[in-house]
Amino acid sequence: MPYFAIFGLAGGFASAVLFTSAIYGGPTGRVLLYFLAPLPSFLAGLGWGAPSAMVAALAASAGIGFALGGIWPAFVFLLSQGLPIVILCHLALLNRATGSGTPDENGAAVVEWYPVGRLVAASAIIAGSLSVMSLFMLGGDLNEVRNGLREMIEKVFAQDLAVLRDKPLTREEIDALAQLGLYLLPAASATSWLAGFSMNLWLAGRITNMSGRLVRPWPDIAAMTFPPGMAWGLAIAIAFSFLPGYPGLISSGFAGALLFAYLLVGLAIIHYVTRGKPHRSIILWGVYFLLLLFNSWMAAIIALLGLAEPISPLKRWPRPPSGPPAPRGPD
């Protein structure tokens, strides 16, 4: 059996174990296990290519279908986790010879790798699309979605929340949570997926790079830029999110994903402009502490920093080329 298939099977089954452990585990480690579930599949994809990621996706889906006793959970996992991992691993390893392909001074061909900014943009589009999928899985209209959320709260969250507050949730409280979740679900789910994809892709990249299996040079993440027009896409998504019904919910999902993507750009700008500064570590620790303490407000400020870079004094200059520059450290 080829090595890519062996490591794909291993990564896929490891992802299946982590995912099913997150479902059946306690509330403390559930979130961590859920976020780390794609990591073994990302390791297989970045270390042995997109075919290995495809094997991992199929293996993980089969394992989850066997553990949960049905084809539907396997199909949902394949769409929401398996195929996105294959796409992102393929893009991360995508490359082409620049110009006429003239070798450099060492005689090696000059290769341009898929830019990190476009990889994050693709992740945001995938995350927004998955938020739309989650809406249609809950129901065909708003009432069905609301009832689906109510059922989910009763089956999944009610018991955990009752443990935290020492008494069960009332019917009125469940209805209020379902109504709130109806408006928060698209943006929250899209943000969650994008955060999970970004974290696991970065972590898998670091691990495969240290192991010597990463074929592309480590990119300058702090210099990443988005494709032209992405800011307009965010503006359109925010404007359409005020529409009633499904159009507004769908738009809010893409708006949440794109806003989180610009949060990442804002953090990249802070990492970039503080290079070489004497108090860089204090600044970075302070930014992340404020982001943890004032979650939503600080995230909005940092995202605005990314959006306003063309007119902001915190401008990365000179602008990076279209492809990633020479390898740098982890930031």
C-alpha positions as CSV (number, residue, x, y, z in Angstrom):
1,M,0.0,0.0,0.0
2,P,1.4,3.5,-0.9
3,Y,2.6,5.6,2.0
4,F,0.1,8.4,1.3
5,A,-2.7,5.9,1.7
6,I,-1.3,4.5,4.9
7,F,-0.8,7.9,6.6
8,G,-4.2,9.0,5.2
9,L,-5.9,6.1,6.8
10,A,-4.1,6.7,10.1
11,G,-5.0,10.4,10.1
12,G,-8.6,9.8,9.1
13,F,-9.2,7.2,11.9
14,A,-7.4,9.5,14.4
15,S,-9.8,12.4,13.4
16,A,-12.8,10.0,13.8
17,V,-11.7,9.0,17.3
18,L,-11.3,12.7,18.3
19,F,-14.6,13.7,16.8
20,T,-16.6,10.9,18.4
21,S,-14.8,11.5,21.7
22,A,-16.0,15.1,21.5
23,I,-19.5,14.0,21.1
24,Y,-19.6,11.5,23.9
25,G,-17.1,13.3,26.2
26,G,-17.9,15.7,29.0
27,P,-18.4,19.5,28.5
28,T,-14.9,20.4,29.7
29,G,-12.9,18.8,26.9
30,R,-15.6,18.7,24.2
31,V,-14.7,22.0,22.6
32,L,-11.0,21.2,22.5
33,L,-11.5,17.8,21.1
34,Y,-13.9,19.1,18.4
35,F,-11.4,21.8,17.3
36,L,-8.5,19.3,17.2
37,A,-10.4,16.6,15.3
38,P,-9.3,17.8,11.8
39,L,-5.6,18.0,12.9
40,P,-4.6,14.4,12.0
41,S,-6.2,14.7,8.6
42,F,-4.4,18.1,8.0
43,L,-1.1,16.4,9.0
44,A,-1.7,13.7,6.4
45,G,-2.7,16.2,3.7
46,L,0.2,18.6,4.2
47,G,2.8,15.8,4.7
48,W,1.7,13.5,1.9
49,G,-0.4,15.6,-0.4
50,A,-4.1,16.1,-1.2
51,P,-4.6,12.4,-2.1
52,S,-3.6,11.5,1.4
53,A,-6.1,14.1,2.7
54,M,-8.8,12.5,0.6
55,V,-8.0,9.0,2.0
56,A,-8.2,10.6,5.5
57,A,-11.5,12.2,4.7
58,L,-13.1,8.9,3.6
59,A,-11.5,7.0,6.5
60,A,-12.7,9.5,9.0
61,S,-16.2,9.6,7.6
62,A,-16.4,5.8,7.6
63,G,-15.2,5.6,11.2
64,I,-17.7,8.2,12.3
65,G,-20.5,6.5,10.4
66,F,-19.6,3.2,12.1
67,A,-19.3,4.8,15.6
68,L,-22.5,6.8,15.3
69,G,-24.4,4.1,13.5
70,G,-25.5,5.7,10.3
71,I,-24.6,7.0,6.9
72,W,-26.0,10.5,7.5
73,P,-23.4,11.4,10.2
74,A,-20.6,10.1,7.9
75,F,-22.0,12.2,5.0
76,V,-22.2,15.3,7.1
77,F,-18.7,15.0,8.3
78,L,-17.4,14.4,4.8
79,L,-19.0,17.6,3.6
80,S,-18.2,19.8,6.6
81,Q,-14.7,18.5,7.5
82,G,-13.3,16.0,5.0
83,L,-13.7,17.8,1.7
84,P,-12.7,21.3,3.1
85,I,-9.5,19.7,4.4
86,V,-8.8,18.2,1.0
87,I,-9.4,21.6,-0.7
88,L,-7.2,23.5,1.7
89,C,-4.4,21.0,1.6
90,H,-4.5,21.1,-2.2
91,L,-4.3,24.9,-2.2
92,A,-1.6,25.1,0.5
93,L,0.7,22.9,-1.7
94,L,-0.3,24.5,-5.0
95,N,2.6,26.0,-6.8
96,R,3.9,27.2,-10.2
97,A,7.1,28.3,-11.8
98,T,7.4,32.1,-12.0
99,G,8.0,33.9,-15.2
100,S,9.7,31.8,-17.8
101,G,10.9,29.3,-15.2
102,T,14.5,30.6,-15.3
103,P,16.5,28.9,-12.5
104,D,17.9,31.0,-9.6
105,E,21.6,31.4,-8.8
106,N,21.7,27.9,-7.2
107,G,20.3,26.3,-10.4
108,A,16.9,25.6,-8.8
109,A,13.6,26.6,-10.5
110,V,11.9,29.6,-9.0
111,V,8.6,28.5,-7.6
112,E,5.6,30.6,-6.5
113,W,3.4,29.0,-3.9
114,Y,-0.3,29.7,-3.3
115,P,-0.4,32.9,-1.1
116,V,-1.5,32.6,2.5
117,G,-4.0,35.5,2.2
118,R,-5.8,33.7,-0.6
119,L,-5.7,30.5,1.5
120,V,-7.4,32.3,4.4
121,A,-9.9,33.9,1.9
122,A,-10.8,30.4,0.6
123,S,-11.2,29.1,4.1
124,A,-13.6,32.0,4.8
125,I,-15.7,31.2,1.8
126,I,-15.8,27.5,2.8
127,A,-16.8,28.5,6.3
128,G,-19.6,30.7,5.1
129,S,-20.9,28.0,2.8
130,L,-20.9,25.5,5.7
131,S,-22.9,27.9,7.8
132,V,-25.5,28.0,5.0
133,M,-25.5,24.2,4.9
134,S,-26.1,24.0,8.7
135,L,-29.2,26.3,8.3
136,F,-30.7,24.1,5.6
137,M,-30.0,21.0,7.6
138,L,-32.0,22.4,10.5
139,G,-35.1,23.2,8.4
140,G,-36.6,24.6,5.2
141,D,-38.0,27.7,6.9
142,L,-37.4,29.8,10.0
143,N,-39.9,28.0,12.1
144,E,-38.3,24.6,11.3
145,V,-34.8,26.1,12.1
146,R,-36.1,27.5,15.4
147,N,-37.6,24.2,16.3
148,G,-34.4,22.4,15.3
149,L,-32.4,24.7,17.5
150,R,-34.8,24.1,20.4
151,E,-34.4,20.4,20.0
152,M,-30.6,20.7,19.8
153,I,-30.6,22.8,23.0
154,E,-32.7,20.2,24.8
155,K,-30.6,17.3,23.7
156,V,-27.1,18.7,23.7
157,F,-26.8,21.8,25.8
158,A,-29.6,21.7,28.4
159,Q,-27.9,19.0,30.5
160,D,-24.6,20.8,30.5
161,L,-26.2,24.2,31.4
162,A,-28.2,22.5,34.1
163,V,-25.0,21.2,35.7
164,L,-23.5,24.7,35.7
165,R,-26.5,26.4,37.3
166,D,-27.7,23.4,39.5
167,K,-31.2,23.4,38.0
168,P,-32.8,22.4,34.7
169,L,-33.7,25.0,32.0
170,T,-37.3,26.0,31.8
171,R,-39.4,25.9,28.6
172,E,-39.3,29.7,28.4
173,E,-35.5,29.8,28.8
174,I,-35.1,27.1,26.1
175,D,-37.4,29.2,23.7
176,A,-35.4,32.3,24.4
177,L,-32.1,30.5,23.7
178,A,-33.5,29.1,20.5
179,Q,-34.6,32.6,19.3
180,L,-31.2,34.0,20.2
181,G,-29.5,31.1,18.5
182,L,-31.5,31.7,15.3
183,Y,-29.8,35.0,14.8
184,L,-26.4,34.1,16.1
185,L,-26.1,30.6,14.5
186,P,-24.9,31.6,10.9
187,A,-22.2,34.0,12.0
188,A,-21.1,31.9,15.0
189,S,-20.9,28.7,13.0
190,A,-19.0,30.3,10.2
191,T,-16.6,31.9,12.7
192,S,-16.2,28.6,14.5
193,W,-15.4,26.7,11.2
194,L,-12.9,29.3,10.1
195,A,-11.2,29.4,13.4
196,G,-10.9,25.6,13.4
197,F,-9.6,25.4,9.9
198,S,-7.1,28.2,10.5
199,M,-5.8,26.8,13.8
200,N,-5.4,23.3,12.5
201,L,-3.9,24.3,9.2
202,W,-1.3,26.5,11.0
203,L,-0.6,23.8,13.7
204,A,-0.3,21.0,11.1
205,G,2.0,23.2,9.0
206,R,4.3,23.8,12.0
207,I,4.4,20.1,12.8
208,T,5.1,19.0,9.2
209,N,7.6,21.8,8.7
210,M,9.6,20.7,11.8
211,S,9.4,17.1,10.7
212,G,10.8,18.0,7.3
213,R,7.7,16.8,5.4
214,L,6.4,20.2,4.4
215,V,7.4,20.6,0.8
216,R,6.7,24.4,0.6
217,P,8.9,26.9,2.4
218,W,7.3,28.4,5.5
219,P,5.5,31.6,4.4
220,D,5.6,35.1,6.0
221,I,2.1,34.9,7.5
222,A,2.4,38.4,9.0
223,A,2.7,39.8,5.4
224,M,-0.4,38.1,4.0
225,T,-2.9,40.1,2.0
226,F,-6.4,39.3,0.7
227,P,-7.5,39.3,-3.0
228,P,-8.8,42.5,-4.4
229,G,-12.5,43.0,-3.8
230,M,-12.7,41.0,-0.6
231,A,-13.5,44.1,1.4
232,W,-16.4,44.8,-1.0
233,G,-17.6,41.3,-0.4
234,L,-17.7,41.9,3.3
235,A,-19.6,45.2,2.9
236,I,-22.2,43.4,0.7
237,A,-22.6,40.6,3.1
238,I,-23.1,43.0,6.1
239,A,-25.7,45.0,4.1
240,F,-27.6,41.9,3.0
241,S,-27.6,40.5,6.6
242,F,-30.3,43.1,7.5
243,L,-32.7,41.4,5.0
244,P,-35.5,39.3,6.6
245,G,-35.6,35.5,6.6
246,Y,-33.1,33.2,5.0
247,P,-31.3,35.8,2.8
248,G,-30.4,37.8,6.0
249,L,-29.2,34.7,7.8
250,I,-27.2,33.4,4.9
251,S,-25.5,36.8,4.5
252,S,-24.7,37.0,8.2
253,G,-22.9,33.7,7.9
254,F,-20.6,35.0,5.2
255,A,-20.2,38.3,7.0
256,G,-19.1,36.5,10.2
257,A,-16.5,34.5,8.3
258,L,-15.1,37.5,6.4
259,L,-15.0,39.6,9.6
260,F,-13.0,36.9,11.4
261,A,-10.7,36.7,8.3
262,Y,-10.1,40.5,8.7
263,L,-9.4,39.9,12.4
264,L,-6.6,37.6,11.3
265,V,-5.3,40.3,9.0
266,G,-5.4,42.8,11.8
267,L,-3.4,40.5,14.0
268,A,-1.0,40.0,11.1
269,I,-0.5,43.7,10.8
270,I,0.3,44.0,14.5
271,H,2.9,41.2,14.2
272,Y,4.4,42.9,11.1
273,V,4.7,46.4,12.4
274,T,6.1,45.4,15.8
275,R,9.1,43.5,14.3
276,G,12.3,44.8,15.7
277,K,10.6,46.9,18.4
278,P,12.2,46.7,21.8
279,H,8.9,45.9,23.6
280,R,7.4,43.6,21.0
281,S,6.6,40.7,23.3
282,I,4.8,43.0,25.8
283,I,2.8,44.5,23.0
284,L,1.7,41.2,21.5
285,W,0.9,39.6,24.9
286,G,-1.1,42.8,25.7
287,V,-3.1,42.6,22.5
288,Y,-4.0,38.9,23.0
289,F,-4.9,39.5,26.6
290,L,-7.2,42.3,25.7
291,L,-8.6,40.1,22.9
292,L,-9.4,37.4,25.5
293,L,-10.7,39.9,28.0
294,F,-12.8,42.1,25.7
295,N,-13.6,39.5,23.2
296,S,-16.1,41.0,20.8
297,W,-15.1,44.7,21.1
298,M,-11.4,44.0,20.8
299,A,-12.0,41.7,17.9
300,A,-14.0,44.4,16.1
301,I,-11.2,46.9,16.6
302,I,-8.6,44.6,15.2
303,A,-10.8,43.6,12.2
304,L,-11.3,47.3,11.5
305,L,-7.5,47.7,11.6
306,G,-7.2,45.1,8.9
307,L,-9.9,46.8,6.8
308,A,-8.5,50.2,7.2
309,E,-4.9,49.3,6.4
310,P,-4.7,51.3,3.1
311,I,-5.4,54.6,5.0
312,S,-4.0,53.5,8.4
313,P,-0.6,54.7,9.8
314,L,-0.1,51.0,10.7
315,K,0.6,50.1,7.1
316,R,2.9,47.2,6.1
317,W,5.3,48.9,3.7
318,P,6.7,48.0,1.3
319,R,3.7,45.8,0.2
320,P,4.6,42.1,-0.1
321,P,4.6,40.5,-3.5
322,S,1.8,38.4,-4.8
323,G,3.5,35.2,-3.7
324,P,4.8,34.5,-0.2
325,P,8.3,35.9,0.5
326,A,11.3,34.1,1.9
327,P,10.7,31.8,4.9
328,R,10.5,33.4,8.3
329,G,9.7,32.3,11.8
330,P,6.3,31.2,13.2
331,D,4.7,34.7,13.0
